[in-house]
Amino acid sequence: MVTTHLGDLKTYAFSNPRAENAAVEFDLETLMPRYTLHVGDIGQSNALQIARRLSLPEHIVSRAGRYLEQSRGRNLPEMEVVQKLRQDAEAARQSALAAQAEAERSREALNQRLTDLQKEAENDARLAEARERLQAGDRVVVPRLGYDRPGRVVKIDPRKRTAVVAVGMMQWDVKIDELVPQIIRSPEVPAEAPAKSRGGAPRPVPRIDDFAG
């Protein structure tokens, strides 16, 4: 590894497949390196700019600038062209990587949304089924009356798809599709297979408090 400002060595690295140029970013405002290495970049000498920032007499800096122009090698313009091409290629690569990452994030977001929609559909199906099993005496919630005020079904009119619900001291006529059952009724057990024949404690009835969210 060689660290240098000599243009001839930079030219050598361009023409020799066993050598490679590299440069580290430098911040002219803070006069500090950015610790980012760019392989294939010849870099720029900022000595004159730094000299001006450090208040070196202008006539000295200007004279050094003229010497620098006179001493530029004939291959320098070609080096600058190659460097520009490499920078453009690297910028295109970074842009492609960013686009790929964004596409991946979008794909993950879409998959998550599809999963959420599937869960919502499953919950809607469970809720619809639970509403069909409602009967007098069941505890329910009427969202527009408040989730903290559960009520009890007094009677149901399947034809009109309405129910009378007692909430506190009041009774309300409510559409069945508005009700959120507090308990999902299990399907009826067939007569030939009564629950008691299975032995053990009865299975707990699942709650559907998640419908209230």
N, C-alpha and C positions, 0 to 999 in steps of 0.2 A: 504494500500500500504506500502510495506517495502522495504527499500533500504539497501543492505547488500553485503558483500563479503563472507559470511559464506557458505561453500559448503553444510553443512547439510540442510540449508533452501532451497537450490536449489534442493537437492535430495527430500525434502519433497514436493516441488511443482510438481515434476515429478510424484510422487506417489499419490497425493491427487487431485481428480477431481475438488475440489473447489478452487484450487490455480493454478497460472500460472506464469511461469518465463517470464522475459522480459529483454532486454538489449539495451543500447544505443551505437551506433557506436562511436569509439574513434580513432582519428588520431594520431599515434605515432610520426609522423614527426613534426607536429605542436603542439602536446600536447593539442589539443583542441577537444571538442566533436563535432560530426557531426550532432547532433540533429535529428538522424534517429532512431526511436524505432523499435526493432524487437521482436514482441511478440512470446514466445516459445523458445527464445534463452537464454542460461544461461550466455552468454558473457564470456569474459576473463578478469582476473585481470592483469593489465599492470603495477602494482606497481614497480616490479623489473626493468622493462625496463625504466620506468620513472626515477627511482632512478639513474640508470646509466647515463641517459641523463642529469640529474642534478648534475652529478659528485660526487655522494656519494661514499665514499671509496669502492674499489672493494672488499676488504676482508669482509666488512659488507654485501654487496649485495650477494656475493657468499655464505656466511654463512646463510643468510636468504633463499636463494634458496634451500640449503640442508634441512633446517627445513621444507620448503614447501613440498619437495618431501616426507619427512618422515611422514608428517601429512595428506597426501592425503587420502581421504576416499576410502573404497573399491568400492563404487558405482560410483566413478568418471568416470572410463572407460565406464560404461554403459550410463552415462549421456552424455559423449562425442559422443558415437555412436548415441544416440537418437537425439542429437543436429545436428549431421552431416546429419542424415536422414531428419530432418526438413528443414535444409538449402537446401538440394538437392531438396526437394519437393517445397520449395518456389522459388528456381531458375527455376524449371520446370514450375511453375505457371506463373512466370514473362515472361518466354520465350513464353509460350502459349498466354499470353495477347499481347505480342509484335507481334507475328505472326498474331493474330486476327486483331490487329490494322492495320498491313501492308496489310492484305487481304482486309480490309474495304477501305483503301486508294486506293488500286488497283481497287476495284470494282467501287469506285466513279470516278476514272480516266477513266475507261473504259466507264462508262455511259456518262461522259462528252464528250469523243471522239465520241461516237455514236451520241450524240446530235449534235456535230459540223459537223459530216459527213452528217447528215440529213439536216442541214441548208445549207451546201455546195451543196447538191443535189438539194434542193429547189431553191437556187440561180441559179444553172446551168440550171435548167428547165425554170426559168423565163427569163434568158438571152437568151436561145435558142429560146424561144417563141418570145421575143422582136426582135431577129435577123430576124425571119421569117416575121415579120410585117414591116421591113424596106422598105422605098420607097424613091424616089428621093426627095431631099430637107431636109431630116432628118439630125439632127446633131448627129455626132458620134465621138468616140475617137478611134484612132489606137494606142494601147499600145506601140508598138515598135517605134512609132514616138514621144511618150511622152504624158502623161496624161494632160499636160498643153497646148497642141496644138490641140484643138478640130477642127474637119472638118465638111464638109457637103457632103452628098451623091449626086453625080451627076447622076449616073445611075447604075442600077443593072442588072446583067445577071443571072437569076435564074438557067438556065441550067448549066452554068459553076460554079455557086455559087461564083461569084466574083462581085466586085463593084468598080466603079471609085469614089474616094473620093478626094475632093478638100481641101487641107490643106494649108492655106496661098495662095501663088501665084502658087503653084504646084498642080498637079493632080497625084494620085497614084492608081495603080491597086492593090486591096487588096482582099483577101479571105473574104467572108462574116463571116466565123467563127472567124476571127480576130477582127471584129468590136465590139465595146462596145457602144450600143445606149445610148444617154444621157437622153432619155425620153422613157418610156414604153407606147406604144400606147394602148389605151383601145380597147377592142373588138368592132367590128362594132355594132351599135344599130339597132335592127330589124326595118324594115320599118313601121310595124304596131304599134310600140311603140317609136316614135321619142322622142329625149331627151327633146325638148321644152315642151312636154305635161306634163313633171314631175314638171315643175314650179321651181322657185328659180334660183339662180346663177348656172352656169355650174360647174360640179365637177372638181376640179383641177386634172391635169394629174400627176400621181405619178412619181417621179424621181428614177433613179437606180444608183445614185452616188456610192452606196456601191459596185457595181461591179468593181469600179476602184481601190479598196483596195487590 
